[in-house]
Amino acid sequence: MLDDFYTDDIKAIDARFEAQKIAFAPIVFQAAKCMIDFNILNIIENSGENGITEEDILKNTSLSPYALSVLLELSLGLCLIKIVKNSNPYKYVLGKIGFFLINDNLTKVNINFVNDICYNGMFYLKDSLINSKPEGLKVFGNYETIYKGLSSIPEKSRKSWIDFDNYYSDNCYYSSLPIIFEKKRKNIMDIGTNTAKFSISALKYDNDVKCSLIDLEGQIELAKKNIEDNHFSDRVEYFPMNILGNETLLPYNCDVVWMSQFLDCFSIEQIKFIMRKVKSVSDKDTDIFILEPLWDKQQHLSAAFSIQATSLYFTAIANGSSKMYPYKLLKDTIEEEGFKLVNEYHRIGNTYHSLLNFKILV
């Protein structure tokens, strides 16, 4: 685990500053988002090392002098931008933090996801923690979980959700496929297929493999369109279902069970229930692969922080009961249901996922 979780070496004056960022966090977030949306950070970046004056920035925006001034001043406090030394009038250049806001894919995906999915609903976090329900989901409608309402929420929000979900897994697929196909595979059960990106990757990787897609009905419809667009309909079967339903049954005859960023959508007891279903259709030769971003297996504090913060999205928006899990808790939960971890691969892809390979105990 990262040393930062064991030590507290920050200077008091810096700790106080970090505390102020938390105190003003909603203001900070919206100001930074405005600096992006009004294209101000891009304008400043394009000025290069010479910088650009406030007057020249105004010529490239529709903002009033007052509006621009308040944004620039807070952006200085946040180190999004810097002032060219000895410039008069001030010339602004892009700071390192501002650079990552507009150029780093991880940051762009996260900020859009928080803005379009989480921001309004997080006001109800306290209620969600007390009631064990996603009270913030009401900002989108009367849904039990976000998954049941995903096909109905505004297009912009749905895009931010999908971009967020895909960013944290897409690159990992290419690293995972050679591991999965170390043996010849016949049929992969993709549980929680979402938009079917993994299944499409697997179908492209091996011309003979077939896929069984498991998800809620609304998600299956999205997945089906993507499968058809990629001309793989003849190698795919669809099984729309609520996997938590007592009456729903998983298909047999799959030699691989794949779950990517799926179990983090469920509570510990729900994970146990799902794994019992998986066990009922598995034999000694079935490989169960679980791909998850485990916060205690990250190389950098920023990655661990992003994953830990995502847990609160599950609390207030997604379902009210799941989280991003640490390694041992997830491993022990699965093994309690009659599985054994036989292989593990950490820091898969550029988002540092963990690929855990289980088999049933026989």
Backbone torsions as a table, in degrees:
resi	resn	phi	psi	omega
1	MET	NA	152.7	-177.4
2	LEU	-60.9	138.8	180.0
3	ASP	-60.5	-27.6	-178.0
4	ASP	-58.7	-24.3	-179.1
5	PHE	-80.3	-9.1	-179.2
6	TYR	-108.8	-20.2	-174.9
7	THR	-115.4	158.4	179.2
8	ASP	-136.8	68.4	-171.3
9	ASP	-93.2	-0.1	-177.1
10	ILE	-64.5	141.1	177.4
11	LYS	-68.7	148.7	-176.6
12	ALA	-58.0	-41.9	-178.2
13	ILE	-65.4	-34.7	177.4
14	ASP	-74.0	-35.3	178.0
15	ALA	-64.5	-38.9	178.8
16	ARG	-64.9	-38.6	177.7
17	PHE	-64.5	-43.6	177.4
18	GLU	-61.3	-36.4	177.9
19	ALA	-64.4	-36.5	177.9
20	GLN	-66.5	-35.5	177.6
21	LYS	-62.6	-36.5	177.2
22	ILE	-69.6	-42.9	-178.8
23	ALA	-59.9	-37.7	-178.1
24	PHE	-102.6	19.0	-170.9
25	ALA	-54.3	-45.1	179.3
26	PRO	-62.3	-37.6	178.6
27	ILE	-68.2	-43.6	179.1
28	VAL	-59.0	-46.7	-177.8
29	PHE	-61.3	-49.1	-176.5
30	GLN	-67.2	-35.1	177.4
31	ALA	-65.0	-44.7	178.7
32	ALA	-63.3	-40.2	178.7
33	LYS	-63.8	-38.0	177.3
34	CYS	-67.0	-38.4	177.8
35	MET	-61.7	-31.3	176.8
36	ILE	-78.4	-50.7	-172.9
37	ASP	-67.1	-32.4	176.9
38	PHE	-85.0	3.6	175.0
39	ASN	68.4	16.6	-176.0
40	ILE	-67.9	-42.0	179.9
41	LEU	-64.1	-37.6	177.6
42	ASN	-67.0	-40.0	178.3
43	ILE	-61.3	-43.3	-179.9
44	ILE	-68.2	-41.1	178.6
45	GLU	-60.4	-42.2	-178.0
46	ASN	-67.1	-16.0	178.2
47	SER	-76.6	-13.3	177.2
48	GLY	70.7	-156.7	-176.0
49	GLU	-70.7	-21.9	-179.3
50	ASN	-71.8	-27.1	179.5
51	GLY	82.4	177.4	-176.8
52	ILE	-144.2	142.0	-179.5
53	THR	-79.6	162.1	176.8
54	GLU	-61.0	-38.0	179.5
55	GLU	-61.9	-40.9	-179.4
56	ASP	-73.7	-31.7	175.0
57	ILE	-63.4	-42.0	-179.5
58	LEU	-57.3	-36.0	-179.0
59	LYS	-64.2	-19.7	-176.4
60	ASN	-108.0	9.6	177.7
61	THR	-132.8	170.6	176.2
62	SER	-100.7	9.9	-176.1
63	LEU	-81.3	157.3	173.0
64	SER	-79.7	161.0	175.6
65	PRO	-55.2	-40.4	178.7
66	TYR	-60.7	-50.0	-176.8
67	ALA	-59.6	-44.2	179.9
68	LEU	-65.9	-39.1	-176.2
69	SER	-63.2	-42.5	-178.3
70	VAL	-68.4	-34.5	177.9
71	LEU	-69.3	-43.4	-179.7
72	LEU	-64.4	-39.8	-177.2
73	GLU	-66.4	-43.8	177.3
74	LEU	-69.5	-34.8	178.1
75	SER	-62.6	-32.5	173.5
76	LEU	-64.7	-44.8	178.7
77	GLY	-62.1	-29.5	179.8
78	LEU	-90.0	-3.1	-178.2
79	CYS	65.2	23.7	173.0
80	LEU	-69.9	-32.9	179.9
81	ILE	-133.2	162.5	177.6
82	LYS	-132.3	161.4	177.0
83	ILE	-99.9	134.0	174.7
84	VAL	-65.4	126.1	-175.9
85	LYS	-59.5	136.0	176.9
86	ASN	67.9	13.1	177.8
87	SER	-80.2	141.1	179.8
88	ASN	-152.1	108.3	1.9
89	PRO	-67.3	166.8	-177.6
90	TYR	-56.2	138.2	169.4
91	LYS	-115.1	136.3	-175.3
92	TYR	-104.9	139.2	172.8
93	VAL	-123.8	160.4	-178.8
94	LEU	-74.5	132.6	173.5
95	GLY	-85.1	169.4	-177.9
96	LYS	-62.6	-39.4	179.9
97	ILE	-66.5	-42.0	176.1
98	GLY	-61.0	-37.3	178.0
99	PHE	-58.5	-46.8	-178.2
100	PHE	-68.3	-31.7	178.5
101	LEU	-59.8	-36.0	-174.4
102	ILE	-108.5	-6.3	-176.9
103	ASN	-122.2	-18.8	-177.1
104	ASP	-90.9	121.1	-176.0
105	ASN	-61.4	-39.7	178.4
106	LEU	-58.3	-47.2	-178.2
107	THR	-66.7	-41.4	-179.7
108	LYS	-63.6	-43.7	179.1
109	VAL	-63.6	-44.6	-178.4
110	ASN	-64.2	-44.3	-175.4
111	ILE	-68.8	-35.7	176.4
112	ASN	-69.0	-39.4	178.6
113	PHE	-63.5	-46.3	-179.9
114	VAL	-64.7	-41.5	-178.4
115	ASN	-67.5	-45.7	-170.7
116	ASP	-90.7	-22.6	-177.6
117	ILE	-112.1	-44.2	-167.0
118	CYS	-99.1	-31.7	-162.1
119	TYR	-57.1	-56.4	-177.0
120	ASN	-66.7	-40.5	-176.9
121	GLY	-69.9	-25.2	-178.1
122	MET	-67.6	-13.7	174.2
123	PHE	-60.2	-23.5	-177.7
124	TYR	-100.2	19.0	-178.6
125	LEU	-59.9	-44.8	-178.4
126	LYS	-59.2	-43.7	178.0
127	ASP	-62.9	-38.3	-179.7
128	SER	-64.9	-40.9	179.6
129	LEU	-65.1	-37.3	-178.9
130	ILE	-74.5	-42.2	-171.7
131	ASN	-95.0	-7.0	-176.9
132	SER	55.3	39.0	177.5
133	LYS	-136.7	150.5	178.6
134	PRO	-77.9	74.6	-173.7
135	GLU	-62.2	-26.6	-179.9
136	GLY	-73.2	-13.6	-178.3
137	LEU	-67.3	-17.8	-179.3
138	LYS	-61.2	-19.8	179.1
139	VAL	-67.3	-18.8	178.1
140	PHE	-101.1	-26.3	-178.3
141	GLY	152.1	-174.9	-177.0
142	ASN	-92.1	76.5	-179.7
143	TYR	-115.9	148.6	177.0
144	GLU	-72.1	-42.5	175.0
145	THR	-138.5	162.8	179.9
146	ILE	-66.3	-26.9	-177.3
147	TYR	-66.5	-34.2	179.4
148	LYS	-75.1	-19.5	-179.8
149	GLY	-107.9	1.4	-171.6
150	LEU	-60.8	-37.6	-178.6
151	SER	-74.3	-8.7	-176.0
152	SER	-111.6	-12.6	-178.2
153	ILE	-73.1	162.8	-178.3
154	PRO	-52.6	144.6	-175.1
155	GLU	-55.8	-43.5	-179.4
156	LYS	-61.2	-42.4	178.9
157	SER	-67.4	-43.1	179.6
158	ARG	-62.1	-39.4	178.3
159	LYS	-62.9	-43.6	179.4
160	SER	-63.7	-37.5	178.1
161	TRP	-64.7	-47.6	-178.5
162	ILE	-65.8	-42.3	178.5
163	ASP	-60.4	-41.4	178.3
164	PHE	-63.5	-49.9	-177.9
165	ASP	-62.7	-44.3	-177.7
166	ASN	-70.5	-37.5	-177.8
167	TYR	-57.9	-40.9	-175.0
168	TYR	-79.3	1.1	-179.3
169	SER	-133.9	-29.8	-171.3
170	ASP	-53.3	-50.3	-177.3
171	ASN	-64.6	-27.8	-179.6
172	CYS	-70.3	-26.6	-179.0
173	TYR	-60.2	-44.1	-176.7
174	TYR	-67.4	-28.6	176.1
175	SER	-80.2	-27.1	-176.6
176	SER	-84.1	-33.4	-173.7
177	LEU	-58.1	-43.2	177.7
178	PRO	-61.5	-31.1	177.9
179	ILE	-70.4	-45.9	-179.6
180	ILE	-62.9	-40.3	-175.1
181	PHE	-95.2	24.0	169.7
182	GLU	-61.4	-27.9	172.7
183	LYS	-114.4	154.5	176.9
184	LYS	-66.5	131.2	-178.3
185	ARG	-115.2	145.6	179.3
186	LYS	-103.1	-48.5	-174.4
187	ASN	-146.2	125.0	179.1
188	ILE	-104.4	127.5	173.4
189	MET	-92.4	111.4	-178.0
190	ASP	-98.2	96.0	-176.7
191	ILE	-88.9	125.7	-173.9
192	GLY	77.2	49.8	-170.3
193	THR	-66.2	-25.0	179.8
194	ASN	58.8	-114.0	-179.2
195	THR	-94.3	8.9	177.1
196	ALA	70.8	20.9	-178.4
197	LYS	-63.2	-40.4	179.3
198	PHE	-66.9	-46.7	-178.6
199	SER	-59.1	-41.4	177.9
200	ILE	-62.3	-40.5	177.2
201	SER	-62.2	-41.7	180.0
202	ALA	-68.0	-40.3	179.6
203	LEU	-65.3	-33.5	175.7
204	LYS	-73.9	-33.2	-175.9
205	TYR	-70.7	-37.7	-177.8
206	ASP	-131.4	123.1	-174.7
207	ASN	-75.2	-9.4	-177.4
208	ASP	-106.9	-22.7	-174.1
209	VAL	-67.6	148.8	174.7
210	LYS	-116.2	161.5	-177.8
211	CYS	-131.5	140.6	172.7
212	SER	-112.3	119.4	-172.5
213	LEU	-101.0	125.8	-177.5
214	ILE	-118.7	125.5	174.1
215	ASP	-174.2	177.7	174.8
216	LEU	-64.4	157.9	-173.4
217	GLU	-57.7	-42.9	-179.6
218	GLY	-62.9	-39.3	179.0
219	GLN	-71.1	-36.8	177.8
220	ILE	-60.8	-36.6	179.0
221	GLU	-64.2	-41.0	176.4
222	LEU	-65.1	-42.9	179.9
223	ALA	-63.9	-41.8	-177.9
224	LYS	-60.5	-40.6	179.0
225	LYS	-62.5	-43.7	179.9
226	ASN	-66.1	-38.0	177.1
227	ILE	-63.2	-45.0	-179.9
228	GLU	-65.2	-39.8	179.2
229	ASP	-63.0	-27.4	179.7
230	ASN	-97.9	5.7	173.0
231	HIS	62.8	43.3	178.8
232	PHE	-116.8	16.0	-173.7
233	SER	-58.6	-30.7	-176.7
234	ASP	-74.3	-8.8	-178.5
235	ARG	-118.3	17.2	-175.1
236	VAL	-132.8	139.2	170.0
237	GLU	-118.5	145.8	-177.1
238	TYR	-112.5	136.6	179.1
239	PHE	-132.3	80.2	178.2
240	PRO	-67.5	127.4	-178.3
241	MET	-167.5	158.8	165.8
242	ASN	-94.0	108.2	-173.4
243	ILE	-63.2	-18.4	179.0
244	LEU	-85.0	-4.5	178.4
245	GLY	-73.1	135.0	-179.3
246	ASN	-63.3	-27.8	-174.6
247	GLU	-88.3	-12.5	-175.6
248	THR	-81.6	140.0	-178.2
249	LEU	-122.7	138.7	175.8
250	LEU	-80.4	153.3	178.7
251	PRO	-72.7	153.7	175.4
252	TYR	-91.9	-177.7	172.0
253	ASN	68.5	25.1	173.7
254	CYS	-105.6	128.4	-179.7
255	ASP	-92.2	-7.5	174.1
256	VAL	-133.2	133.2	170.3
257	VAL	-111.8	125.0	-176.4
258	TRP	-118.6	128.8	174.9
259	MET	-134.3	110.0	-178.8
260	SER	-109.5	119.5	-179.5
261	GLN	47.1	42.8	-177.1
262	PHE	-108.5	-47.8	-175.4
263	LEU	-68.0	-22.8	176.8
264	ASP	-69.5	-7.8	177.4
265	CYS	-86.6	6.0	-173.9
266	PHE	-136.2	156.2	175.7
267	SER	-73.9	170.9	179.7
268	ILE	-58.3	-46.7	-179.3
269	GLU	-65.1	-36.4	177.5
270	GLN	-68.2	-37.7	176.7
271	ILE	-61.1	-42.6	178.6
272	LYS	-61.5	-42.4	178.9
273	PHE	-61.4	-44.8	179.4
274	ILE	-63.7	-43.7	-178.3
275	MET	-66.4	-30.8	174.9
276	ARG	-66.3	-37.0	175.6
277	LYS	-65.2	-42.9	178.2
278	VAL	-61.8	-41.6	-179.7
279	LYS	-61.7	-35.6	-176.5
280	SER	-67.1	-19.6	-179.6
281	VAL	-116.0	18.2	-179.1
282	SER	-115.1	156.3	171.4
283	ASP	-130.3	-172.0	-173.9
284	LYS	-64.0	-19.2	-178.5
285	ASP	-95.9	-5.9	-178.1
286	THR	-76.7	130.0	175.0
287	ASP	-100.2	125.8	176.2
288	ILE	-104.7	118.3	-180.0
289	PHE	-111.0	127.0	179.5
290	ILE	-122.1	120.3	-179.3
291	LEU	-106.9	118.7	-178.3
292	GLU	-144.0	145.1	169.9
293	PRO	-85.4	101.4	-177.1
294	LEU	-89.1	122.6	-170.1
295	TRP	-66.3	-25.5	-179.2
296	ASP	-90.8	8.5	175.6
297	LYS	-115.5	20.9	-178.1
298	GLN	-90.8	152.8	179.1
299	GLN	-85.6	-31.4	-174.1
300	HIS	-120.4	146.2	-179.1
301	LEU	-61.9	-35.9	-179.3
302	SER	-61.9	-37.8	178.8
303	ALA	-68.8	-45.1	178.2
304	ALA	-60.7	-41.5	179.3
305	PHE	-61.1	-45.7	-180.0
306	SER	-59.1	-40.7	-178.9
307	ILE	-70.3	-43.6	178.7
308	GLN	-61.9	-40.9	179.5
309	ALA	-64.4	-34.3	-179.5
310	THR	-62.4	-28.1	177.6
311	SER	-56.3	-36.5	-178.0
312	LEU	-74.0	-22.6	170.3
313	TYR	-63.3	-43.9	177.5
314	PHE	-61.4	-39.7	-177.8
315	THR	-63.1	-49.8	-170.6
316	ALA	-95.6	-23.9	-172.6
317	ILE	-118.8	-49.3	-167.4
318	ALA	-75.6	-56.7	-174.8
319	ASN	-153.2	-13.2	176.6
320	GLY	84.2	0.1	-173.1
321	SER	-141.0	-8.0	-176.8
322	SER	-108.7	-178.1	-176.7
323	LYS	-166.0	175.0	170.8
324	MET	-87.0	125.7	-168.1
325	TYR	-96.0	149.4	167.8
326	PRO	-79.9	162.2	-172.1
327	TYR	-54.6	-56.5	-171.0
328	LYS	-65.2	-40.1	-179.3
329	LEU	-62.4	-45.1	-180.0
330	LEU	-67.3	-44.9	-179.7
331	LYS	-60.6	-49.2	-177.4
332	ASP	-64.2	-38.5	179.6
333	THR	-61.1	-43.6	-179.2
334	ILE	-70.5	-42.3	-178.4
335	GLU	-67.9	-26.2	176.7
336	GLU	-63.5	-21.0	-178.6
337	GLU	-96.4	17.4	173.6
338	GLY	95.2	27.0	177.3
339	PHE	-117.5	161.1	175.5
340	LYS	-131.7	131.6	175.4
341	LEU	-73.4	118.5	-176.6
342	VAL	-106.4	-24.6	177.0
343	ASN	-149.0	147.8	176.2
344	GLU	-142.6	138.8	-177.2
345	TYR	-132.1	115.9	-175.5
346	HIS	-107.1	157.0	-178.3
347	ARG	57.7	47.2	176.2
348	ILE	-75.8	133.5	177.9
349	GLY	69.6	-174.2	-178.4
350	ASN	-88.9	3.0	174.4
351	THR	-108.6	8.9	170.6
352	TYR	55.9	53.8	172.6
353	HIS	-81.5	167.3	171.6
354	SER	-115.0	132.7	175.7
355	LEU	-107.3	114.2	-177.3
356	LEU	-108.6	126.7	-177.7
357	ASN	-108.8	113.9	-179.9
358	PHE	-111.0	155.3	167.6
359	LYS	-132.4	158.8	178.1
360	ILE	-77.4	149.4	174.4
361	LEU	-77.8	131.9	179.4
362	VAL	-125.5	NA	NA
